[in-house]
Amino acid sequence: MRASRVYRNEELRKTLVFTAAVTCWGAVSLVRTLTGHYAGFPDALGIAWLAIAPFLLNEAFARTVIDEDGIRSWRPLGRRYYRWADITEVTTEVKYARSQSAHRVRLHRATGRPRWVPFPSLPHRASAPYVDAFRREVAGIEETRREATGREGTGRHGTRGR
C-alpha cells in the first residue's frame, strides 16, 4: 500500500490575507454602525463580509487525507470519512461556479449521492501539463481504491465537463 497523502489549499496565504482584510473592513464597519456613524453601502458591505468570513476560512483550512483505509475530508466546520469499501469510483469533473470553476475529484458511492472532495483540485483554465498531472494524481487515487477493495470502477473515467 502507498503511504497516506495529504492535500491542502495551495492558496492558503492569499485566502488568509483576503479574509483578514475583509474582516478588518467588517469590524470597522460594525463599530461605525454601532456608534451611529453609518456610511451606507460601504458599511453594509463590510458587515456582510463579516458573515462570509467563516465560510472563507472553512475553505482555506480544508484538507483531504488519502490512505489505505479511505478518504478523510476535513474542514473546520465539518468532517467526512469515506471508506474504500463504500466508494465505487473516483472521477474528475469540472465543477462550475461563477468565477471559480475547477477540476475536482468526485467520489461515487454505492449508497447515497456522489460527493465532492475539497482537494486535490485544479483551476478550470489550467494549462494542459497541469491538467495531465492532476489526472495522473486522480488515477493514483483510483489505483489506491482498487488496491484496497480489489474492485474495478464502473467504467466512467471523468469525461464529464471537459
Chimera marker file (.cmm) of the C-alpha trace (Angstrom):
<marker_set name="trace">
<marker id="1" x="0.000" y="0.000" z="0.000" r="1" g="1" b="0" radius="0.5"/>
<marker id="2" x="1.014" y="3.558" z="-0.544" r="1" g="1" b="0" radius="0.5"/>
<marker id="3" x="1.706" y="5.979" z="2.265" r="1" g="1" b="0" radius="0.5"/>
<marker id="4" x="-1.020" y="8.449" z="3.112" r="1" g="1" b="0" radius="0.5"/>
<marker id="5" x="-1.175" y="11.637" z="1.077" r="1" g="1" b="0" radius="0.5"/>
<marker id="6" x="-2.400" y="14.963" z="2.424" r="1" g="1" b="0" radius="0.5"/>
<marker id="7" x="-3.822" y="17.635" z="0.129" r="1" g="1" b="0" radius="0.5"/>
<marker id="8" x="-4.279" y="21.220" z="1.323" r="1" g="1" b="0" radius="0.5"/>
<marker id="9" x="-5.271" y="24.565" z="-0.125" r="1" g="1" b="0" radius="0.5"/>
<marker id="10" x="-2.320" y="25.760" z="-2.191" r="1" g="1" b="0" radius="0.5"/>
<marker id="11" x="-3.522" y="29.350" z="-1.953" r="1" g="1" b="0" radius="0.5"/>
<marker id="12" x="-3.823" y="29.409" z="1.827" r="1" g="1" b="0" radius="0.5"/>
<marker id="13" x="-1.755" y="32.573" z="2.263" r="1" g="1" b="0" radius="0.5"/>
<marker id="14" x="-3.774" y="34.545" z="-0.319" r="1" g="1" b="0" radius="0.5"/>
<marker id="15" x="-7.039" y="33.388" z="1.234" r="1" g="1" b="0" radius="0.5"/>
<marker id="16" x="-5.918" y="34.321" z="4.747" r="1" g="1" b="0" radius="0.5"/>
<marker id="17" x="-4.740" y="37.788" z="3.671" r="1" g="1" b="0" radius="0.5"/>
<marker id="18" x="-8.022" y="38.423" z="1.834" r="1" g="1" b="0" radius="0.5"/>
<marker id="19" x="-10.074" y="37.146" z="4.780" r="1" g="1" b="0" radius="0.5"/>
<marker id="20" x="-8.096" y="39.301" z="7.228" r="1" g="1" b="0" radius="0.5"/>
<marker id="21" x="-8.616" y="42.382" z="5.064" r="1" g="1" b="0" radius="0.5"/>
<marker id="22" x="-12.370" y="41.938" z="4.682" r="1" g="1" b="0" radius="0.5"/>
<marker id="23" x="-12.729" y="41.022" z="8.371" r="1" g="1" b="0" radius="0.5"/>
<marker id="24" x="-10.979" y="44.257" z="9.365" r="1" g="1" b="0" radius="0.5"/>
<marker id="25" x="-13.232" y="46.157" z="6.987" r="1" g="1" b="0" radius="0.5"/>
<marker id="26" x="-16.249" y="44.435" z="8.512" r="1" g="1" b="0" radius="0.5"/>
<marker id="27" x="-15.123" y="45.139" z="12.084" r="1" g="1" b="0" radius="0.5"/>
<marker id="28" x="-14.603" y="48.837" z="11.315" r="1" g="1" b="0" radius="0.5"/>
<marker id="29" x="-17.997" y="48.960" z="9.607" r="1" g="1" b="0" radius="0.5"/>
<marker id="30" x="-19.667" y="47.287" z="12.584" r="1" g="1" b="0" radius="0.5"/>
<marker id="31" x="-18.074" y="49.712" z="15.050" r="1" g="1" b="0" radius="0.5"/>
<marker id="32" x="-19.042" y="52.684" z="12.861" r="1" g="1" b="0" radius="0.5"/>
<marker id="33" x="-22.625" y="51.443" z="12.660" r="1" g="1" b="0" radius="0.5"/>
<marker id="34" x="-22.892" y="50.760" z="16.390" r="1" g="1" b="0" radius="0.5"/>
<marker id="35" x="-21.549" y="54.238" z="17.225" r="1" g="1" b="0" radius="0.5"/>
<marker id="36" x="-24.010" y="55.936" z="14.882" r="1" g="1" b="0" radius="0.5"/>
<marker id="37" x="-21.632" y="56.811" z="12.036" r="1" g="1" b="0" radius="0.5"/>
<marker id="38" x="-23.233" y="54.575" z="9.410" r="1" g="1" b="0" radius="0.5"/>
<marker id="39" x="-21.867" y="55.408" z="5.937" r="1" g="1" b="0" radius="0.5"/>
<marker id="40" x="-24.378" y="53.472" z="3.843" r="1" g="1" b="0" radius="0.5"/>
<marker id="41" x="-23.378" y="50.838" z="1.311" r="1" g="1" b="0" radius="0.5"/>
<marker id="42" x="-19.644" y="50.525" z="2.236" r="1" g="1" b="0" radius="0.5"/>
<marker id="43" x="-20.544" y="49.761" z="5.857" r="1" g="1" b="0" radius="0.5"/>
<marker id="44" x="-23.326" y="47.380" z="4.866" r="1" g="1" b="0" radius="0.5"/>
<marker id="45" x="-20.939" y="45.525" z="2.573" r="1" g="1" b="0" radius="0.5"/>
<marker id="46" x="-18.297" y="45.387" z="5.322" r="1" g="1" b="0" radius="0.5"/>
<marker id="47" x="-20.778" y="43.866" z="7.758" r="1" g="1" b="0" radius="0.5"/>
<marker id="48" x="-21.788" y="41.324" z="5.096" r="1" g="1" b="0" radius="0.5"/>
<marker id="49" x="-18.133" y="40.294" z="4.784" r="1" g="1" b="0" radius="0.5"/>
<marker id="50" x="-18.144" y="39.503" z="8.497" r="1" g="1" b="0" radius="0.5"/>
<marker id="51" x="-20.892" y="36.976" z="7.855" r="1" g="1" b="0" radius="0.5"/>
<marker id="52" x="-18.984" y="35.425" z="4.933" r="1" g="1" b="0" radius="0.5"/>
<marker id="53" x="-15.550" y="35.237" z="6.639" r="1" g="1" b="0" radius="0.5"/>
<marker id="54" x="-16.192" y="31.923" z="8.464" r="1" g="1" b="0" radius="0.5"/>
<marker id="55" x="-17.007" y="30.232" z="5.151" r="1" g="1" b="0" radius="0.5"/>
<marker id="56" x="-13.824" y="31.606" z="3.572" r="1" g="1" b="0" radius="0.5"/>
<marker id="57" x="-11.806" y="30.223" z="6.477" r="1" g="1" b="0" radius="0.5"/>
<marker id="58" x="-13.644" y="26.906" z="6.175" r="1" g="1" b="0" radius="0.5"/>
<marker id="59" x="-12.395" y="26.565" z="2.596" r="1" g="1" b="0" radius="0.5"/>
<marker id="60" x="-8.936" y="27.919" z="3.399" r="1" g="1" b="0" radius="0.5"/>
<marker id="61" x="-8.164" y="25.319" z="6.066" r="1" g="1" b="0" radius="0.5"/>
<marker id="62" x="-9.757" y="22.350" z="4.273" r="1" g="1" b="0" radius="0.5"/>
<marker id="63" x="-7.627" y="19.278" z="3.713" r="1" g="1" b="0" radius="0.5"/>
<marker id="64" x="-8.032" y="15.787" z="2.344" r="1" g="1" b="0" radius="0.5"/>
<marker id="65" x="-6.123" y="12.747" z="3.597" r="1" g="1" b="0" radius="0.5"/>
<marker id="66" x="-5.980" y="9.669" z="1.392" r="1" g="1" b="0" radius="0.5"/>
<marker id="67" x="-4.607" y="6.431" z="2.839" r="1" g="1" b="0" radius="0.5"/>
<marker id="68" x="-5.178" y="2.674" z="2.718" r="1" g="1" b="0" radius="0.5"/>
<marker id="69" x="-8.338" y="2.972" z="4.879" r="1" g="1" b="0" radius="0.5"/>
<marker id="70" x="-10.166" y="5.560" z="2.792" r="1" g="1" b="0" radius="0.5"/>
<marker id="71" x="-10.532" y="9.297" z="2.279" r="1" g="1" b="0" radius="0.5"/>
<marker id="72" x="-10.846" y="11.782" z="5.123" r="1" g="1" b="0" radius="0.5"/>
<marker id="73" x="-12.150" y="15.177" z="4.190" r="1" g="1" b="0" radius="0.5"/>
<marker id="74" x="-11.594" y="17.746" z="6.944" r="1" g="1" b="0" radius="0.5"/>
<marker id="75" x="-12.817" y="21.320" z="7.265" r="1" g="1" b="0" radius="0.5"/>
<marker id="76" x="-13.157" y="23.404" z="10.432" r="1" g="1" b="0" radius="0.5"/>
<marker id="77" x="-16.953" y="23.318" z="10.108" r="1" g="1" b="0" radius="0.5"/>
<marker id="78" x="-17.244" y="19.608" z="9.329" r="1" g="1" b="0" radius="0.5"/>
<marker id="79" x="-15.535" y="16.311" z="8.731" r="1" g="1" b="0" radius="0.5"/>
<marker id="80" x="-16.338" y="13.400" z="6.442" r="1" g="1" b="0" radius="0.5"/>
<marker id="81" x="-14.855" y="9.954" z="6.189" r="1" g="1" b="0" radius="0.5"/>
<marker id="82" x="-15.333" y="7.640" z="3.223" r="1" g="1" b="0" radius="0.5"/>
<marker id="83" x="-14.180" y="4.034" z="3.481" r="1" g="1" b="0" radius="0.5"/>
<marker id="84" x="-12.839" y="2.488" z="0.288" r="1" g="1" b="0" radius="0.5"/>
<marker id="85" x="-15.468" y="-0.251" z="0.547" r="1" g="1" b="0" radius="0.5"/>
<marker id="86" x="-18.214" y="2.402" z="0.219" r="1" g="1" b="0" radius="0.5"/>
<marker id="87" x="-16.666" y="4.100" z="-2.839" r="1" g="1" b="0" radius="0.5"/>
<marker id="88" x="-17.450" y="2.571" z="-6.222" r="1" g="1" b="0" radius="0.5"/>
<marker id="89" x="-15.443" y="5.015" z="-8.341" r="1" g="1" b="0" radius="0.5"/>
<marker id="90" x="-13.235" y="8.095" z="-8.240" r="1" g="1" b="0" radius="0.5"/>
<marker id="91" x="-13.617" y="10.503" z="-11.175" r="1" g="1" b="0" radius="0.5"/>
<marker id="92" x="-12.691" y="14.036" z="-12.140" r="1" g="1" b="0" radius="0.5"/>
<marker id="93" x="-15.263" y="16.528" z="-13.285" r="1" g="1" b="0" radius="0.5"/>
<marker id="94" x="-15.400" y="20.244" z="-13.768" r="1" g="1" b="0" radius="0.5"/>
<marker id="95" x="-17.411" y="21.902" z="-11.036" r="1" g="1" b="0" radius="0.5"/>
<marker id="96" x="-18.705" y="25.163" z="-12.452" r="1" g="1" b="0" radius="0.5"/>
<marker id="97" x="-19.060" y="28.337" z="-10.426" r="1" g="1" b="0" radius="0.5"/>
<marker id="98" x="-19.320" y="31.947" z="-11.488" r="1" g="1" b="0" radius="0.5"/>
<marker id="99" x="-15.645" y="32.785" z="-11.241" r="1" g="1" b="0" radius="0.5"/>
<marker id="100" x="-14.013" y="29.736" z="-9.648" r="1" g="1" b="0" radius="0.5"/>
<marker id="101" x="-14.666" y="26.795" z="-11.978" r="1" g="1" b="0" radius="0.5"/>
<marker id="102" x="-12.300" y="23.944" z="-11.237" r="1" g="1" b="0" radius="0.5"/>
<marker id="103" x="-11.447" y="20.337" z="-11.971" r="1" g="1" b="0" radius="0.5"/>
<marker id="104" x="-12.488" y="18.495" z="-8.821" r="1" g="1" b="0" radius="0.5"/>
<marker id="105" x="-12.428" y="14.941" z="-7.526" r="1" g="1" b="0" radius="0.5"/>
<marker id="106" x="-15.806" y="13.288" z="-7.164" r="1" g="1" b="0" radius="0.5"/>
<marker id="107" x="-16.448" y="10.131" z="-5.171" r="1" g="1" b="0" radius="0.5"/>
<marker id="108" x="-19.213" y="7.856" z="-6.403" r="1" g="1" b="0" radius="0.5"/>
<marker id="109" x="-20.656" y="5.774" z="-3.578" r="1" g="1" b="0" radius="0.5"/>
<marker id="110" x="-22.686" y="2.583" z="-3.618" r="1" g="1" b="0" radius="0.5"/>
<marker id="111" x="-25.247" y="4.183" z="-1.321" r="1" g="1" b="0" radius="0.5"/>
<marker id="112" x="-26.133" y="7.828" z="-1.445" r="1" g="1" b="0" radius="0.5"/>
<marker id="113" x="-25.254" y="10.557" z="-3.846" r="1" g="1" b="0" radius="0.5"/>
<marker id="114" x="-21.774" y="11.352" z="-5.157" r="1" g="1" b="0" radius="0.5"/>
<marker id="115" x="-19.617" y="13.657" z="-3.038" r="1" g="1" b="0" radius="0.5"/>
<marker id="116" x="-17.066" y="16.295" z="-3.978" r="1" g="1" b="0" radius="0.5"/>
<marker id="117" x="-13.729" y="16.204" z="-2.171" r="1" g="1" b="0" radius="0.5"/>
<marker id="118" x="-12.185" y="19.618" z="-1.335" r="1" g="1" b="0" radius="0.5"/>
<marker id="119" x="-8.711" y="18.713" z="-2.605" r="1" g="1" b="0" radius="0.5"/>
<marker id="120" x="-6.947" y="17.914" z="-4.854" r="1" g="1" b="0" radius="0.5"/>
<marker id="121" x="-8.383" y="20.411" z="-7.294" r="1" g="1" b="0" radius="0.5"/>
<marker id="122" x="-7.170" y="22.413" z="-10.264" r="1" g="1" b="0" radius="0.5"/>
<marker id="123" x="-8.415" y="25.685" z="-11.795" r="1" g="1" b="0" radius="0.5"/>
<marker id="124" x="-10.553" y="25.111" z="-14.891" r="1" g="1" b="0" radius="0.5"/>
<marker id="125" x="-8.308" y="27.259" z="-17.080" r="1" g="1" b="0" radius="0.5"/>
<marker id="126" x="-5.094" y="25.448" z="-16.163" r="1" g="1" b="0" radius="0.5"/>
<marker id="127" x="-2.733" y="24.549" z="-18.989" r="1" g="1" b="0" radius="0.5"/>
<marker id="128" x="-2.510" y="21.029" z="-20.393" r="1" g="1" b="0" radius="0.5"/>
<marker id="129" x="0.557" y="19.850" z="-18.400" r="1" g="1" b="0" radius="0.5"/>
<marker id="130" x="-1.177" y="20.734" z="-15.117" r="1" g="1" b="0" radius="0.5"/>
<marker id="131" x="-4.393" y="19.014" z="-16.189" r="1" g="1" b="0" radius="0.5"/>
<marker id="132" x="-2.436" y="15.900" z="-17.162" r="1" g="1" b="0" radius="0.5"/>
<marker id="133" x="-0.616" y="15.882" z="-13.796" r="1" g="1" b="0" radius="0.5"/>
<marker id="134" x="-3.948" y="16.312" z="-11.996" r="1" g="1" b="0" radius="0.5"/>
<marker id="135" x="-5.484" y="13.399" z="-13.889" r="1" g="1" b="0" radius="0.5"/>
<marker id="136" x="-2.466" y="11.214" z="-13.081" r="1" g="1" b="0" radius="0.5"/>
<marker id="137" x="-2.911" y="12.102" z="-9.408" r="1" g="1" b="0" radius="0.5"/>
<marker id="138" x="-6.586" y="11.113" z="-9.565" r="1" g="1" b="0" radius="0.5"/>
<marker id="139" x="-5.636" y="7.889" z="-11.345" r="1" g="1" b="0" radius="0.5"/>
<marker id="140" x="-3.326" y="7.211" z="-8.388" r="1" g="1" b="0" radius="0.5"/>
<marker id="141" x="-6.241" y="7.735" z="-6.019" r="1" g="1" b="0" radius="0.5"/>
<marker id="142" x="-8.372" y="5.327" z="-8.069" r="1" g="1" b="0" radius="0.5"/>
<marker id="143" x="-5.493" y="2.829" z="-8.016" r="1" g="1" b="0" radius="0.5"/>
<marker id="144" x="-5.338" y="3.107" z="-4.215" r="1" g="1" b="0" radius="0.5"/>
<marker id="145" x="-9.076" y="2.384" z="-4.090" r="1" g="1" b="0" radius="0.5"/>
<marker id="146" x="-8.660" y="-0.637" z="-6.371" r="1" g="1" b="0" radius="0.5"/>
<marker id="147" x="-5.779" y="-1.992" z="-4.270" r="1" g="1" b="0" radius="0.5"/>
<marker id="148" x="-7.801" y="-1.580" z="-1.078" r="1" g="1" b="0" radius="0.5"/>
<marker id="149" x="-11.017" y="-3.129" z="-2.387" r="1" g="1" b="0" radius="0.5"/>
<marker id="150" x="-9.968" y="-5.358" z="-5.267" r="1" g="1" b="0" radius="0.5"/>
<marker id="151" x="-12.826" y="-3.931" z="-7.349" r="1" g="1" b="0" radius="0.5"/>
<marker id="152" x="-12.740" y="-2.140" z="-10.677" r="1" g="1" b="0" radius="0.5"/>
<marker id="153" x="-14.671" y="1.094" z="-11.272" r="1" g="1" b="0" radius="0.5"/>
<marker id="154" x="-17.865" y="1.230" z="-13.302" r="1" g="1" b="0" radius="0.5"/>
<marker id="155" x="-16.075" y="2.357" z="-16.437" r="1" g="1" b="0" radius="0.5"/>
<marker id="156" x="-16.615" y="6.114" z="-16.452" r="1" g="1" b="0" radius="0.5"/>
<marker id="157" x="-13.342" y="7.988" z="-16.493" r="1" g="1" b="0" radius="0.5"/>
<marker id="158" x="-14.250" y="11.526" z="-15.576" r="1" g="1" b="0" radius="0.5"/>
<marker id="159" x="-15.121" y="12.736" z="-19.053" r="1" g="1" b="0" radius="0.5"/>
<marker id="160" x="-17.976" y="14.947" z="-17.941" r="1" g="1" b="0" radius="0.5"/>
<marker id="161" x="-17.385" y="18.676" z="-18.130" r="1" g="1" b="0" radius="0.5"/>
<marker id="162" x="-14.284" y="18.617" z="-20.311" r="1" g="1" b="0" radius="0.5"/>
<link id1="1" id2="2" r="1" g="1" b="0" radius="0.2"/>
<link id1="2" id2="3" r="1" g="1" b="0" radius="0.2"/>
<link id1="3" id2="4" r="1" g="1" b="0" radius="0.2"/>
<link id1="4" id2="5" r="1" g="1" b="0" radius="0.2"/>
<link id1="5" id2="6" r="1" g="1" b="0" radius="0.2"/>
<link id1="6" id2="7" r="1" g="1" b="0" radius="0.2"/>
<link id1="7" id2="8" r="1" g="1" b="0" radius="0.2"/>
<link id1="8" id2="9" r="1" g="1" b="0" radius="0.2"/>
<link id1="9" id2="10" r="1" g="1" b="0" radius="0.2"/>
<link id1="10" id2="11" r="1" g="1" b="0" radius="0.2"/>
<link id1="11" id2="12" r="1" g="1" b="0" radius="0.2"/>
<link id1="12" id2="13" r="1" g="1" b="0" radius="0.2"/>
<link id1="13" id2="14" r="1" g="1" b="0" radius="0.2"/>
<link id1="14" id2="15" r="1" g="1" b="0" radius="0.2"/>
<link id1="15" id2="16" r="1" g="1" b="0" radius="0.2"/>
<link id1="16" id2="17" r="1" g="1" b="0" radius="0.2"/>
<link id1="17" id2="18" r="1" g="1" b="0" radius="0.2"/>
<link id1="18" id2="19" r="1" g="1" b="0" radius="0.2"/>
<link id1="19" id2="20" r="1" g="1" b="0" radius="0.2"/>
<link id1="20" id2="21" r="1" g="1" b="0" radius="0.2"/>
<link id1="21" id2="22" r="1" g="1" b="0" radius="0.2"/>
<link id1="22" id2="23" r="1" g="1" b="0" radius="0.2"/>
<link id1="23" id2="24" r="1" g="1" b="0" radius="0.2"/>
<link id1="24" id2="25" r="1" g="1" b="0" radius="0.2"/>
<link id1="25" id2="26" r="1" g="1" b="0" radius="0.2"/>
<link id1="26" id2="27" r="1" g="1" b="0" radius="0.2"/>
<link id1="27" id2="28" r="1" g="1" b="0" radius="0.2"/>
<link id1="28" id2="29" r="1" g="1" b="0" radius="0.2"/>
<link id1="29" id2="30" r="1" g="1" b="0" radius="0.2"/>
<link id1="30" id2="31" r="1" g="1" b="0" radius="0.2"/>
<link id1="31" id2="32" r="1" g="1" b="0" radius="0.2"/>
<link id1="32" id2="33" r="1" g="1" b="0" radius="0.2"/>
<link id1="33" id2="34" r="1" g="1" b="0" radius="0.2"/>
<link id1="34" id2="35" r="1" g="1" b="0" radius="0.2"/>
<link id1="35" id2="36" r="1" g="1" b="0" radius="0.2"/>
<link id1="36" id2="37" r="1" g="1" b="0" radius="0.2"/>
<link id1="37" id2="38" r="1" g="1" b="0" radius="0.2"/>
<link id1="38" id2="39" r="1" g="1" b="0" radius="0.2"/>
<link id1="39" id2="40" r="1" g="1" b="0" radius="0.2"/>
<link id1="40" id2="41" r="1" g="1" b="0" radius="0.2"/>
<link id1="41" id2="42" r="1" g="1" b="0" radius="0.2"/>
<link id1="42" id2="43" r="1" g="1" b="0" radius="0.2"/>
<link id1="43" id2="44" r="1" g="1" b="0" radius="0.2"/>
<link id1="44" id2="45" r="1" g="1" b="0" radius="0.2"/>
<link id1="45" id2="46" r="1" g="1" b="0" radius="0.2"/>
<link id1="46" id2="47" r="1" g="1" b="0" radius="0.2"/>
<link id1="47" id2="48" r="1" g="1" b="0" radius="0.2"/>
<link id1="48" id2="49" r="1" g="1" b="0" radius="0.2"/>
<link id1="49" id2="50" r="1" g="1" b="0" radius="0.2"/>
<link id1="50" id2="51" r="1" g="1" b="0" radius="0.2"/>
<link id1="51" id2="52" r="1" g="1" b="0" radius="0.2"/>
<link id1="52" id2="53" r="1" g="1" b="0" radius="0.2"/>
<link id1="53" id2="54" r="1" g="1" b="0" radius="0.2"/>
<link id1="54" id2="55" r="1" g="1" b="0" radius="0.2"/>
<link id1="55" id2="56" r="1" g="1" b="0" radius="0.2"/>
<link id1="56" id2="57" r="1" g="1" b="0" radius="0.2"/>
<link id1="57" id2="58" r="1" g="1" b="0" radius="0.2"/>
<link id1="58" id2="59" r="1" g="1" b="0" radius="0.2"/>
<link id1="59" id2="60" r="1" g="1" b="0" radius="0.2"/>
<link id1="60" id2="61" r="1" g="1" b="0" radius="0.2"/>
<link id1="61" id2="62" r="1" g="1" b="0" radius="0.2"/>
<link id1="62" id2="63" r="1" g="1" b="0" radius="0.2"/>
<link id1="63" id2="64" r="1" g="1" b="0" radius="0.2"/>
<link id1="64" id2="65" r="1" g="1" b="0" radius="0.2"/>
<link id1="65" id2="66" r="1" g="1" b="0" radius="0.2"/>
<link id1="66" id2="67" r="1" g="1" b="0" radius="0.2"/>
<link id1="67" id2="68" r="1" g="1" b="0" radius="0.2"/>
<link id1="68" id2="69" r="1" g="1" b="0" radius="0.2"/>
<link id1="69" id2="70" r="1" g="1" b="0" radius="0.2"/>
<link id1="70" id2="71" r="1" g="1" b="0" radius="0.2"/>
<link id1="71" id2="72" r="1" g="1" b="0" radius="0.2"/>
<link id1="72" id2="73" r="1" g="1" b="0" radius="0.2"/>
<link id1="73" id2="74" r="1" g="1" b="0" radius="0.2"/>
<link id1="74" id2="75" r="1" g="1" b="0" radius="0.2"/>
<link id1="75" id2="76" r="1" g="1" b="0" radius="0.2"/>
<link id1="76" id2="77" r="1" g="1" b="0" radius="0.2"/>
<link id1="77" id2="78" r="1" g="1" b="0" radius="0.2"/>
<link id1="78" id2="79" r="1" g="1" b="0" radius="0.2"/>
<link id1="79" id2="80" r="1" g="1" b="0" radius="0.2"/>
<link id1="80" id2="81" r="1" g="1" b="0" radius="0.2"/>
<link id1="81" id2="82" r="1" g="1" b="0" radius="0.2"/>
<link id1="82" id2="83" r="1" g="1" b="0" radius="0.2"/>
<link id1="83" id2="84" r="1" g="1" b="0" radius="0.2"/>
<link id1="84" id2="85" r="1" g="1" b="0" radius="0.2"/>
<link id1="85" id2="86" r="1" g="1" b="0" radius="0.2"/>
<link id1="86" id2="87" r="1" g="1" b="0" radius="0.2"/>
<link id1="87" id2="88" r="1" g="1" b="0" radius="0.2"/>
<link id1="88" id2="89" r="1" g="1" b="0" radius="0.2"/>
<link id1="89" id2="90" r="1" g="1" b="0" radius="0.2"/>
<link id1="90" id2="91" r="1" g="1" b="0" radius="0.2"/>
<link id1="91" id2="92" r="1" g="1" b="0" radius="0.2"/>
<link id1="92" id2="93" r="1" g="1" b="0" radius="0.2"/>
<link id1="93" id2="94" r="1" g="1" b="0" radius="0.2"/>
<link id1="94" id2="95" r="1" g="1" b="0" radius="0.2"/>
<link id1="95" id2="96" r="1" g="1" b="0" radius="0.2"/>
<link id1="96" id2="97" r="1" g="1" b="0" radius="0.2"/>
<link id1="97" id2="98" r="1" g="1" b="0" radius="0.2"/>
<link id1="98" id2="99" r="1" g="1" b="0" radius="0.2"/>
<link id1="99" id2="100" r="1" g="1" b="0" radius="0.2"/>
<link id1="100" id2="101" r="1" g="1" b="0" radius="0.2"/>
<link id1="101" id2="102" r="1" g="1" b="0" radius="0.2"/>
<link id1="102" id2="103" r="1" g="1" b="0" radius="0.2"/>
<link id1="103" id2="104" r="1" g="1" b="0" radius="0.2"/>
<link id1="104" id2="105" r="1" g="1" b="0" radius="0.2"/>
<link id1="105" id2="106" r="1" g="1" b="0" radius="0.2"/>
<link id1="106" id2="107" r="1" g="1" b="0" radius="0.2"/>
<link id1="107" id2="108" r="1" g="1" b="0" radius="0.2"/>
<link id1="108" id2="109" r="1" g="1" b="0" radius="0.2"/>
<link id1="109" id2="110" r="1" g="1" b="0" radius="0.2"/>
<link id1="110" id2="111" r="1" g="1" b="0" radius="0.2"/>
<link id1="111" id2="112" r="1" g="1" b="0" radius="0.2"/>
<link id1="112" id2="113" r="1" g="1" b="0" radius="0.2"/>
<link id1="113" id2="114" r="1" g="1" b="0" radius="0.2"/>
<link id1="114" id2="115" r="1" g="1" b="0" radius="0.2"/>
<link id1="115" id2="116" r="1" g="1" b="0" radius="0.2"/>
<link id1="116" id2="117" r="1" g="1" b="0" radius="0.2"/>
<link id1="117" id2="118" r="1" g="1" b="0" radius="0.2"/>
<link id1="118" id2="119" r="1" g="1" b="0" radius="0.2"/>
<link id1="119" id2="120" r="1" g="1" b="0" radius="0.2"/>
<link id1="120" id2="121" r="1" g="1" b="0" radius="0.2"/>
<link id1="121" id2="122" r="1" g="1" b="0" radius="0.2"/>
<link id1="122" id2="123" r="1" g="1" b="0" radius="0.2"/>
<link id1="123" id2="124" r="1" g="1" b="0" radius="0.2"/>
<link id1="124" id2="125" r="1" g="1" b="0" radius="0.2"/>
<link id1="125" id2="126" r="1" g="1" b="0" radius="0.2"/>
<link id1="126" id2="127" r="1" g="1" b="0" radius="0.2"/>
<link id1="127" id2="128" r="1" g="1" b="0" radius="0.2"/>
<link id1="128" id2="129" r="1" g="1" b="0" radius="0.2"/>
<link id1="129" id2="130" r="1" g="1" b="0" radius="0.2"/>
<link id1="130" id2="131" r="1" g="1" b="0" radius="0.2"/>
<link id1="131" id2="132" r="1" g="1" b="0" radius="0.2"/>
<link id1="132" id2="133" r="1" g="1" b="0" radius="0.2"/>
<link id1="133" id2="134" r="1" g="1" b="0" radius="0.2"/>
<link id1="134" id2="135" r="1" g="1" b="0" radius="0.2"/>
<link id1="135" id2="136" r="1" g="1" b="0" radius="0.2"/>
<link id1="136" id2="137" r="1" g="1" b="0" radius="0.2"/>
<link id1="137" id2="138" r="1" g="1" b="0" radius="0.2"/>
<link id1="138" id2="139" r="1" g="1" b="0" radius="0.2"/>
<link id1="139" id2="140" r="1" g="1" b="0" radius="0.2"/>
<link id1="140" id2="141" r="1" g="1" b="0" radius="0.2"/>
<link id1="141" id2="142" r="1" g="1" b="0" radius="0.2"/>
<link id1="142" id2="143" r="1" g="1" b="0" radius="0.2"/>
<link id1="143" id2="144" r="1" g="1" b="0" radius="0.2"/>
<link id1="144" id2="145" r="1" g="1" b="0" radius="0.2"/>
<link id1="145" id2="146" r="1" g="1" b="0" radius="0.2"/>
<link id1="146" id2="147" r="1" g="1" b="0" radius="0.2"/>
<link id1="147" id2="148" r="1" g="1" b="0" radius="0.2"/>
<link id1="148" id2="149" r="1" g="1" b="0" radius="0.2"/>
<link id1="149" id2="150" r="1" g="1" b="0" radius="0.2"/>
<link id1="150" id2="151" r="1" g="1" b="0" radius="0.2"/>
<link id1="151" id2="152" r="1" g="1" b="0" radius="0.2"/>
<link id1="152" id2="153" r="1" g="1" b="0" radius="0.2"/>
<link id1="153" id2="154" r="1" g="1" b="0" radius="0.2"/>
<link id1="154" id2="155" r="1" g="1" b="0" radius="0.2"/>
<link id1="155" id2="156" r="1" g="1" b="0" radius="0.2"/>
<link id1="156" id2="157" r="1" g="1" b="0" radius="0.2"/>
<link id1="157" id2="158" r="1" g="1" b="0" radius="0.2"/>
<link id1="158" id2="159" r="1" g="1" b="0" radius="0.2"/>
<link id1="159" id2="160" r="1" g="1" b="0" radius="0.2"/>
<link id1="160" id2="161" r="1" g="1" b="0" radius="0.2"/>
<link id1="161" id2="162" r="1" g="1" b="0" radius="0.2"/>
</marker_set>
